[in-house]
Amino acid sequence: MRTTVTLDADTESLLREAMRQRGQTFKQALNDAVRQGLAGIAGDPERPPFVQRTFPMGLRAGYDLGKLSALEAEMDVEAFLEVTRRLTAEGSGTE
């Protein structure tokens, strides 16, 4: 099938690099790139589907995952106060 395609500059650059590396014509490189890109969308029947393996994290009972950001903020405040105390003590000469 003949058609006109307008490529973005970065896409053309990638295609020209593929042509150079593989010693292919423009048509071959473009067809290979389109096939490869669309194979990911359509799904490759030879490749099994990706499955994310999960592992237990061992989170102890009593921890509320929804409140971890609050715990982090509290720890940041404590660290800030400790630095402030230390700098204040250094400034007053009482360490």
C-alpha atoms as an extended CHARMM CRD file, in Angstrom:
* protein
*
        95  EXT
         1         1  MET       CA              0.0000000000        0.0000000000        0.0000000000  PROA      1               0.0000000000
         2         2  ARG       CA              1.3260000000        3.4340000000       -0.8690000000  PROA      2               0.0000000000
         3         3  THR       CA              0.6240000000        6.3180000000        1.4550000000  PROA      3               0.0000000000
         4         4  THR       CA              2.0830000000        9.6370000000        2.5140000000  PROA      4               0.0000000000
         5         5  VAL       CA              3.3380000000        9.8770000000        6.0730000000  PROA      5               0.0000000000
         6         6  THR       CA              4.5020000000       13.0370000000        7.8160000000  PROA      6               0.0000000000
         7         7  LEU       CA              7.0960000000       12.2460000000       10.4870000000  PROA      7               0.0000000000
         8         8  ASP       CA              8.1300000000       14.4540000000       13.3760000000  PROA      8               0.0000000000
         9         9  ALA       CA             11.8010000000       15.4680000000       13.2330000000  PROA      9               0.0000000000
        10        10  ASP       CA             12.7930000000       13.2320000000       16.1660000000  PROA      10              0.0000000000
        11        11  THR       CA             10.9780000000       10.2480000000       14.6250000000  PROA      11              0.0000000000
        12        12  GLU       CA             12.7160000000       10.7860000000       11.3020000000  PROA      12              0.0000000000
        13        13  SER       CA             16.0600000000       10.9400000000       13.0780000000  PROA      13              0.0000000000
        14        14  LEU       CA             15.3680000000        7.6470000000       14.8510000000  PROA      14              0.0000000000
        15        15  LEU       CA             14.2810000000        6.0490000000       11.6000000000  PROA      15              0.0000000000
        16        16  ARG       CA             17.3820000000        7.2640000000        9.7400000000  PROA      16              0.0000000000
        17        17  GLU       CA             19.5860000000        5.9110000000       12.5460000000  PROA      17              0.0000000000
        18        18  ALA       CA             17.8500000000        2.5210000000       12.3230000000  PROA      18              0.0000000000
        19        19  MET       CA             18.3990000000        2.5420000000        8.5430000000  PROA      19              0.0000000000
        20        20  ARG       CA             22.1050000000        3.2580000000        9.0270000000  PROA      20              0.0000000000
        21        21  GLN       CA             22.6340000000        0.6570000000       11.7670000000  PROA      21              0.0000000000
        22        22  ARG       CA             20.7630000000       -2.1310000000        9.9760000000  PROA      22              0.0000000000
        23        23  GLY       CA             21.6760000000       -1.2480000000        6.4030000000  PROA      23              0.0000000000
        24        24  GLN       CA             17.9920000000       -1.0490000000        5.5000000000  PROA      24              0.0000000000
        25        25  THR       CA             16.0090000000        1.0490000000        3.1010000000  PROA      25              0.0000000000
        26        26  PHE       CA             13.5970000000        3.6720000000        4.3910000000  PROA      26              0.0000000000
        27        27  LYS       CA             10.6650000000        1.3940000000        3.5600000000  PROA      27              0.0000000000
        28        28  GLN       CA             12.1630000000       -1.6060000000        5.3940000000  PROA      28              0.0000000000
        29        29  ALA       CA             13.0650000000        0.4090000000        8.4930000000  PROA      29              0.0000000000
        30        30  LEU       CA              9.6420000000        2.0690000000        8.6340000000  PROA      30              0.0000000000
        31        31  ASN       CA              7.7690000000       -1.2100000000        8.2000000000  PROA      31              0.0000000000
        32        32  ASP       CA              9.8950000000       -2.9140000000       10.8850000000  PROA      32              0.0000000000
        33        33  ALA       CA              9.3470000000       -0.0140000000       13.2950000000  PROA      33              0.0000000000
        34        34  VAL       CA              5.5780000000        0.0000000000       12.7280000000  PROA      34              0.0000000000
        35        35  ARG       CA              5.3860000000       -3.8050000000       13.1110000000  PROA      35              0.0000000000
        36        36  GLN       CA              7.4110000000       -3.7200000000       16.3110000000  PROA      36              0.0000000000
        37        37  GLY       CA              5.3650000000       -0.8660000000       17.7700000000  PROA      37              0.0000000000
        38        38  LEU       CA              2.0110000000       -2.3800000000       16.8970000000  PROA      38              0.0000000000
        39        39  ALA       CA              3.0140000000       -5.8430000000       18.0920000000  PROA      39              0.0000000000
        40        40  GLY       CA              3.1870000000       -4.4070000000       21.6090000000  PROA      40              0.0000000000
        41        41  ILE       CA             -0.3620000000       -3.0820000000       21.2720000000  PROA      41              0.0000000000
        42        42  ALA       CA             -1.8490000000       -6.1540000000       19.6580000000  PROA      42              0.0000000000
        43        43  GLY       CA              0.0720000000       -8.5200000000       21.9120000000  PROA      43              0.0000000000
        44        44  ASP       CA              2.6560000000      -10.9810000000       20.7330000000  PROA      44              0.0000000000
        45        45  PRO       CA              1.1110000000      -14.4860000000       20.8230000000  PROA      45              0.0000000000
        46        46  GLU       CA              4.5620000000      -16.0370000000       21.2610000000  PROA      46              0.0000000000
        47        47  ARG       CA              5.3730000000      -13.9680000000       24.3380000000  PROA      47              0.0000000000
        48        48  PRO       CA              3.6000000000      -14.8030000000       27.5940000000  PROA      48              0.0000000000
        49        49  PRO       CA              1.8190000000      -11.8780000000       29.2560000000  PROA      49              0.0000000000
        50        50  PHE       CA              3.8150000000       -9.9300000000       31.8300000000  PROA      50              0.0000000000
        51        51  VAL       CA              2.9440000000      -10.8370000000       35.4040000000  PROA      51              0.0000000000
        52        52  GLN       CA              4.1650000000       -8.6830000000       38.2780000000  PROA      52              0.0000000000
        53        53  ARG       CA              5.4370000000      -10.8800000000       41.0750000000  PROA      53              0.0000000000
        54        54  THR       CA              4.6980000000       -9.6110000000       44.5430000000  PROA      54              0.0000000000
        55        55  PHE       CA              6.2610000000      -10.4470000000       47.8670000000  PROA      55              0.0000000000
        56        56  PRO       CA              5.0010000000       -9.9850000000       51.4090000000  PROA      56              0.0000000000
        57        57  MET       CA              6.6330000000       -6.9120000000       52.9250000000  PROA      57              0.0000000000
        58        58  GLY       CA              6.2170000000       -8.0690000000       56.4790000000  PROA      58              0.0000000000
        59        59  LEU       CA              4.4390000000       -4.9320000000       57.6570000000  PROA      59              0.0000000000
        60        60  ARG       CA              3.6600000000       -5.3750000000       61.3020000000  PROA      60              0.0000000000
        61        61  ALA       CA              0.1150000000       -5.2170000000       62.6010000000  PROA      61              0.0000000000
        62        62  GLY       CA             -0.9710000000       -1.8200000000       63.8390000000  PROA      62              0.0000000000
        63        63  TYR       CA              0.6240000000        0.2480000000       61.0660000000  PROA      63              0.0000000000
        64        64  ASP       CA             -1.8390000000        2.2300000000       59.0110000000  PROA      64              0.0000000000
        65        65  LEU       CA             -0.4330000000        2.5900000000       55.4790000000  PROA      65              0.0000000000
        66        66  GLY       CA             -2.6710000000        5.6090000000       54.9330000000  PROA      66              0.0000000000
        67        67  LYS       CA             -0.8820000000        7.4960000000       57.7020000000  PROA      67              0.0000000000
        68        68  LEU       CA              2.7310000000        6.8790000000       56.6680000000  PROA      68              0.0000000000
        69        69  SER       CA              3.0260000000       10.3610000000       55.1600000000  PROA      69              0.0000000000
        70        70  ALA       CA              1.9220000000       11.8530000000       58.5000000000  PROA      70              0.0000000000
        71        71  LEU       CA              4.5920000000        9.7960000000       60.2680000000  PROA      71              0.0000000000
        72        72  GLU       CA              7.1990000000       11.0680000000       57.8040000000  PROA      72              0.0000000000
        73        73  ALA       CA              6.1100000000       14.6640000000       58.3820000000  PROA      73              0.0000000000
        74        74  GLU       CA              6.3320000000       14.1620000000       62.1420000000  PROA      74              0.0000000000
        75        75  MET       CA              9.8420000000       12.7470000000       61.7950000000  PROA      75              0.0000000000
        76        76  ASP       CA             10.8440000000       15.7390000000       59.6330000000  PROA      76              0.0000000000
        77        77  VAL       CA              9.5840000000       18.1230000000       62.3200000000  PROA      77              0.0000000000
        78        78  GLU       CA             11.5240000000       16.2510000000       65.0120000000  PROA      78              0.0000000000
        79        79  ALA       CA             14.7080000000       16.3620000000       62.8980000000  PROA      79              0.0000000000
        80        80  PHE       CA             14.2250000000       20.1030000000       62.2760000000  PROA      80              0.0000000000
        81        81  LEU       CA             13.7170000000       20.7730000000       65.9950000000  PROA      81              0.0000000000
        82        82  GLU       CA             16.8450000000       18.7970000000       66.8740000000  PROA      82              0.0000000000
        83        83  VAL       CA             18.9470000000       20.7810000000       64.3950000000  PROA      83              0.0000000000
        84        84  THR       CA             17.4270000000       24.0280000000       65.6950000000  PROA      84              0.0000000000
        85        85  ARG       CA             18.2230000000       23.0730000000       69.3090000000  PROA      85              0.0000000000
        86        86  ARG       CA             21.7940000000       22.1960000000       68.3890000000  PROA      86              0.0000000000
        87        87  LEU       CA             22.3550000000       25.4320000000       66.4440000000  PROA      87              0.0000000000
        88        88  THR       CA             20.7950000000       27.4710000000       69.2410000000  PROA      88              0.0000000000
        89        89  ALA       CA             23.0610000000       25.7660000000       71.7770000000  PROA      89              0.0000000000
        90        90  GLU       CA             26.1370000000       26.3840000000       69.5860000000  PROA      90              0.0000000000
        91        91  GLY       CA             25.1640000000       30.0430000000       69.1460000000  PROA      91              0.0000000000
        92        92  SER       CA             24.7500000000       30.6210000000       72.8760000000  PROA      92              0.0000000000
        93        93  GLY       CA             27.9720000000       28.7800000000       73.7160000000  PROA      93              0.0000000000
        94        94  THR       CA             26.2640000000       26.1550000000       75.8860000000  PROA      94              0.0000000000
        95        95  GLU       CA             26.7970000000       22.7220000000       74.5160000000  PROA      95              0.0000000000
